[in-house]
Amino acid sequence: MSNSPSDPIAQTLEPEALSRRTLLSGAAFATAAVGLTPLRARAQQKVAQSAAQYQASPKNGQQCSTCSHFQAPSSCQVVDGSISPNGWCALYTKKS
């Protein structure tokens, strides 16, 4: 087998400019970037009121108007639909 630069087989067998470390780190980065895409999409979707166990009345002193997800006058960052300030759901998180 010839090692001349014009020999296509020799060129194929010669190590490329990319090291295995560079190739693997690039593949890992690409995989991570693709893997995070669905998380972003899920973060933008709201949960149905039934899935969040939403009710239009307070529960144990907790109500939407004191929740960090509530957006006055009648919406929520995580629960879909019209939300009462006096309502409650299982995703309640007290404002800090």
C-alpha positions as CSV (number, residue, x, y, z in Angstrom):
1,M,0.0,0.0,0.0
2,S,1.3,3.4,-0.9
3,N,1.4,6.4,1.5
4,S,1.5,9.0,-1.3
5,P,-0.9,11.9,-0.9
6,S,-2.5,11.1,-4.2
7,D,-3.5,7.6,-3.1
8,P,-7.2,7.7,-2.0
9,I,-6.9,4.6,0.2
10,A,-3.9,6.0,2.1
11,Q,-5.8,9.3,2.6
12,T,-8.8,7.4,4.0
13,L,-6.6,5.5,6.5
14,E,-4.6,8.5,7.7
15,P,-5.9,10.1,11.0
16,E,-8.1,13.1,10.4
17,A,-7.5,16.5,11.9
18,L,-10.3,15.8,14.4
19,S,-9.3,13.9,17.5
20,R,-11.6,11.4,19.1
21,R,-12.0,13.7,22.1
22,T,-13.1,16.6,19.8
23,L,-15.5,14.3,18.0
24,L,-17.0,12.9,21.2
25,S,-17.4,16.2,22.9
26,G,-19.1,17.6,19.8
27,A,-21.5,14.6,19.7
28,A,-22.2,15.0,23.4
29,F,-23.0,18.7,23.0
30,A,-25.3,18.0,20.0
31,T,-27.1,15.3,22.0
32,A,-27.6,17.6,25.0
33,A,-28.9,20.4,22.8
34,V,-31.4,18.1,21.1
35,G,-32.4,16.6,24.4
36,L,-33.2,20.0,26.0
37,T,-35.6,21.0,23.2
38,P,-38.5,19.0,24.5
39,L,-38.0,20.4,28.0
40,R,-38.4,23.9,26.7
41,A,-41.5,23.0,24.7
42,R,-43.0,21.3,27.8
43,A,-42.2,24.3,30.0
44,Q,-44.4,26.5,27.7
45,Q,-47.4,24.3,27.8
46,K,-50.0,24.8,30.5
47,V,-51.7,22.0,32.5
48,A,-55.4,21.3,32.2
49,Q,-57.4,22.5,35.2
50,S,-58.6,18.9,35.9
51,A,-55.0,17.6,35.9
52,A,-54.0,20.3,38.4
53,Q,-57.0,19.5,40.5
54,Y,-58.1,23.1,40.2
55,Q,-61.1,24.3,42.2
56,A,-62.7,27.8,42.3
57,S,-62.5,28.0,46.1
58,P,-59.6,28.2,48.5
59,K,-58.2,25.1,50.3
60,N,-56.6,25.1,53.8
61,G,-55.9,28.9,53.6
62,Q,-54.3,28.6,50.2
63,Q,-55.7,30.5,47.2
64,C,-54.5,31.5,43.8
65,S,-54.1,35.2,44.7
66,T,-51.3,34.2,47.1
67,C,-49.6,31.8,44.6
68,S,-46.4,32.7,42.7
69,H,-48.0,31.3,39.5
70,F,-51.1,33.5,39.6
71,Q,-51.3,36.4,37.0
72,A,-54.0,38.9,37.9
73,P,-56.7,39.3,37.1
74,S,-57.6,35.7,36.1
75,S,-54.8,33.6,34.7
76,C,-52.0,31.3,35.7
77,Q,-48.5,30.6,34.4
78,V,-49.0,26.8,34.7
79,V,-52.8,26.1,34.6
80,D,-54.8,26.7,31.5
81,G,-58.1,28.6,31.4
82,S,-59.7,31.3,33.5
83,I,-58.5,31.2,37.1
84,S,-60.3,32.7,40.1
85,P,-58.1,34.7,42.6
86,N,-60.0,32.7,45.2
87,G,-59.3,29.3,43.5
88,W,-56.8,26.7,44.4
89,C,-54.9,23.8,42.7
90,A,-52.4,21.1,43.6
91,L,-49.6,23.2,42.0
92,Y,-50.0,26.0,44.5
93,T,-46.7,27.7,45.5
94,K,-46.8,30.4,48.0
95,K,-45.4,33.8,46.9
96,S,-42.1,34.6,48.6
